[in-house]
Amino acid sequence: MGLSIEKLGVIGSGVIGSALIRGLLQSGLLKTDQIWGTARTEATCQKIRDTLGISARTDYKKELSGTQVLLLCTKPASVYKVIETLKSAALDPNTLIISTLAGISLSDIEGHLGQENPVIRAMPNTPCIIGKGMTIVASGTHATQAHLDMALGIFKAVGDCMELEESHFNAITSLNGSGPAYFYLMMEALADGGVRVGLPREVALKIVTQVALGSAMMVQQTGRHPAALRDDVTTPAGCTIGGLLMMEDGKIRSVLARAVEEATHIAGALGHPATD
């Protein structure tokens, strides 16, 4: 299986950029000679070459020739400098641009680019590195169904992917992009609880991670509401209800919901410095 892409570039081969590169290589959809990457320093480029086996350089203008798909994975505030570089290199207007930048809209990219490149906005997350990511995509003004299908093909290689209206993307950024960090924190806290009551840390963490994995799969595969599945575990006068009441006393439900709300507000301001 493969994608009909001869050359794909990743501008910003950091955590998410490298995760996508690894996923595409591990899935067999693309080979090392079909992907190039960039980084700000030569030392980082060398690390990318050593760990991923792809071409990587700080000055990528020459790489743009013949590149069919360009993934923008830089920090949001860097996007306009990148776009100026693309313009100065006379980027082919047929090159598909896929942006993973939080807070940067399709119109931001299209307006600054000033030419009719197809643009797709995407919000993946780091589990893409093990093929278990989740990505949401939205199409820009000049993107066709063929461009959307290509983007879906790229991200489905590293997990699941779905299309959604761009108006939801700040919320998607906070829930999907930031979501793994919330679960890592919860898993760490539960493992700490296991250690507190006498379990070795490695045992507690193994149990917690398998419980998290199995619980998520139960929701996905049964289609039942999490509350119904929770009730299956909660017997009268049992230990589960005691633990759940402690969590409710700590307002965990509202804290998690407010975390998503707060991150959504911040996502909307990324890449757009505040003005006086």
C-alpha positions in Angstrom: 0.0 0.0 0.0 1.3 3.5 -0.7 0.3 7.1 -1.5 0.6 8.7 -4.9 3.1 11.2 -3.6 6.6 11.3 -5.0 7.9 14.0 -2.6 6.6 15.2 0.7 8.2 17.9 2.8 7.8 18.6 6.5 8.6 22.1 7.6 9.3 21.9 11.3 10.3 18.3 12.2 9.7 18.7 15.9 7.5 16.5 18.1 4.4 16.3 15.8 6.4 16.6 12.6 8.7 13.8 13.5 5.7 11.7 14.7 4.1 12.1 11.4 7.3 11.2 9.5 7.8 8.1 11.6 4.2 7.1 11.2 4.3 7.4 7.4 7.6 5.4 7.2 6.4 2.7 9.7 3.1 2.3 7.8 5.0 1.7 4.6 3.1 4.4 2.8 6.2 6.4 2.0 9.9 5.6 1.9 12.8 7.7 3.3 13.8 9.0 -0.1 10.2 10.4 -0.6 10.3 12.6 2.5 12.4 15.6 3.5 12.3 17.7 6.7 13.6 20.9 8.2 14.8 22.3 11.5 16.2 25.6 12.7 19.7 24.3 13.6 22.1 22.0 11.8 22.5 19.9 14.9 18.8 19.1 14.9 18.9 18.4 11.2 21.7 15.9 11.8 19.6 14.2 14.5 16.7 13.9 12.1 18.9 12.4 9.5 20.3 9.9 12.0 17.0 8.9 13.6 14.6 9.0 10.7 16.9 8.4 7.7 15.4 11.3 5.7 17.0 14.3 4.1 16.9 17.3 6.5 18.4 20.8 6.2 17.9 24.3 7.6 17.6 25.9 4.1 14.9 24.0 2.3 14.2 26.2 -0.7 15.8 23.8 -3.2 13.8 21.0 -1.7 10.5 22.7 -2.7 10.9 21.9 -6.4 8.9 18.8 -7.2 7.3 18.6 -3.7 3.7 17.7 -4.1 2.7 17.9 -0.4 4.0 20.3 2.2 3.3 19.7 5.9 3.6 22.9 8.0 4.5 21.7 11.6 6.3 24.7 13.0 5.3 26.8 16.0 2.2 29.0 15.1 4.1 32.2 15.5 6.7 31.1 12.9 4.1 30.5 10.1 4.3 33.9 8.4 8.1 33.7 8.2 7.7 30.3 6.6 5.2 31.6 4.1 7.5 34.4 3.1 10.2 31.8 2.4 7.7 29.8 0.3 6.8 32.9 -1.7 10.4 33.9 -2.3 11.1 30.4 -3.6 8.2 30.7 -6.0 6.3 27.7 -4.6 4.4 25.7 -7.2 0.7 26.8 -6.9 -0.3 23.1 -7.3 1.6 22.1 -4.1 -0.8 20.9 -1.4 -0.2 22.6 1.9 -1.3 20.8 5.0 -1.1 22.9 8.2 -1.0 21.4 11.7 -0.6 24.8 13.3 -2.8 25.6 16.3 -4.7 28.9 16.0 -3.8 29.6 12.4 -6.8 29.6 10.1 -7.1 28.5 6.5 -7.8 32.1 5.6 -4.6 33.2 7.5 -2.5 31.0 5.3 -4.3 31.6 2.0 -4.3 35.4 2.5 -0.6 35.6 3.3 0.4 33.2 0.6 -1.4 35.2 -2.0 -1.8 32.4 -4.6 -4.3 29.6 -5.1 -2.5 26.7 -3.5 -4.9 24.0 -2.1 -4.7 24.2 1.7 -5.9 21.7 4.3 -5.9 22.4 8.0 -5.3 19.5 10.3 -5.0 18.9 14.0 -3.2 15.6 14.8 -1.9 14.4 18.1 1.3 12.7 19.2 -0.1 9.1 19.4 0.4 9.3 15.6 3.9 8.0 16.3 2.6 4.6 17.2 -0.2 4.5 14.6 -2.9 5.4 17.2 -3.4 9.1 16.6 -6.5 11.1 15.9 -6.6 13.8 13.3 -9.3 16.3 12.3 -9.1 18.0 8.9 -10.8 20.9 7.2 -10.5 22.0 3.6 -9.5 25.4 2.3 -11.0 27.5 -0.5 -9.0 25.8 -3.3 -8.8 22.3 -2.0 -10.7 19.7 -4.0 -12.0 16.3 -2.9 -8.8 14.8 -4.3 -6.7 17.0 -2.0 -8.9 16.1 1.0 -8.6 12.4 0.2 -4.9 12.7 0.0 -4.8 14.4 3.5 -7.1 11.7 4.9 -4.8 9.0 3.4 -1.8 10.6 5.1 -3.4 10.8 8.6 -5.2 7.5 8.4 -1.8 6.0 8.0 -1.0 7.1 11.6 -4.4 6.5 13.2 -8.0 7.6 12.7 -9.0 10.8 10.8 -12.2 12.7 10.2 -13.3 15.9 8.5 -15.0 18.7 10.4 -15.9 22.3 9.9 -13.0 24.7 10.6 -15.2 26.6 13.1 -14.6 23.8 15.6 -10.8 23.9 15.4 -10.0 25.8 18.5 -12.0 23.2 20.5 -10.4 20.4 18.5 -7.0 21.8 19.3 -7.7 21.7 23.0 -9.5 18.3 23.1 -7.5 16.4 20.4 -4.1 18.1 20.2 -3.8 18.6 24.0 -5.9 15.6 25.0 -3.0 13.1 25.4 -1.4 15.3 28.0 -4.6 15.3 30.1 -4.7 11.5 30.0 -0.9 11.2 30.8 -1.5 13.4 33.9 -4.5 11.2 35.0 -2.6 8.0 34.5 0.4 9.4 36.5 -2.0 10.4 39.3 -3.7 7.0 39.4 -0.3 5.2 39.4 0.7 7.5 42.3 -2.4 6.3 44.1 -1.4 2.7 43.5 2.1 3.4 45.0 0.5 5.1 48.0 -1.4 1.9 48.9 1.6 -0.3 48.5 2.1 -1.3 44.8 5.5 -1.1 43.1 5.5 1.8 40.7 6.1 -0.3 37.6 3.2 -2.6 38.5 0.9 0.3 39.2 1.8 2.0 35.9 1.3 -1.2 33.9 -2.1 -1.7 35.5 -3.2 1.9 34.9 -2.1 2.0 31.3 -3.9 -1.3 30.4 -7.0 -0.1 32.3 -7.0 3.1 30.3 -6.5 1.3 27.0 -9.2 -1.3 27.7 -11.7 1.3 28.9 -11.2 3.4 25.8 -11.7 0.4 23.6 -14.8 -0.6 25.5 -16.4 2.8 24.7 -15.3 2.5 21.0 -16.3 -1.1 20.4 -19.6 -1.3 22.4 -20.9 2.1 21.5 -22.3 2.5 25.0 -22.2 5.7 26.9 -19.3 6.0 29.4 -21.8 6.5 32.2 -23.5 3.2 31.4 -20.1 1.4 31.4 -19.2 3.0 34.7 -22.4 1.7 36.2 -21.4 -1.8 35.3 -18.4 -1.4 37.6 -20.2 0.3 40.4 -21.8 -2.2 42.8 -23.9 -1.1 45.8 -21.8 -0.2 48.9 -18.6 -1.3 46.9 -15.2 0.3 46.8 -15.8 1.8 43.3 -18.6 4.1 44.4 -16.4 5.2 47.3 -13.6 6.1 44.9 -16.0 7.9 42.5 -17.5 10.0 45.3 -14.0 11.1 46.3 -13.3 12.1 42.7 -16.6 14.0 42.6 -15.8 15.7 45.9 -12.6 17.0 44.1 -14.7 18.3 41.2 -12.8 16.2 38.7 -15.6 16.4 36.2 -15.8 20.2 36.1 -12.0 20.5 36.3 -11.5 18.4 33.2 -14.2 20.2 31.3 -12.8 23.6 32.3 -9.4 22.5 31.2 -10.7 21.9 27.7 -12.5 25.3 27.9 -9.4 27.1 29.0 -7.2 25.5 26.4 -9.8 26.3 23.7 -9.5 30.0 24.6 -5.7 29.9 24.4 -5.8 28.0 21.1 -7.7 30.9 19.5 -4.9 33.3 20.4 -1.9 31.2 19.2 0.0 32.7 16.3 -1.7 36.1 16.8 0.3 38.3 19.3 -1.7 40.5 21.5 -1.8 44.2 20.6 -1.8 47.1 23.0 
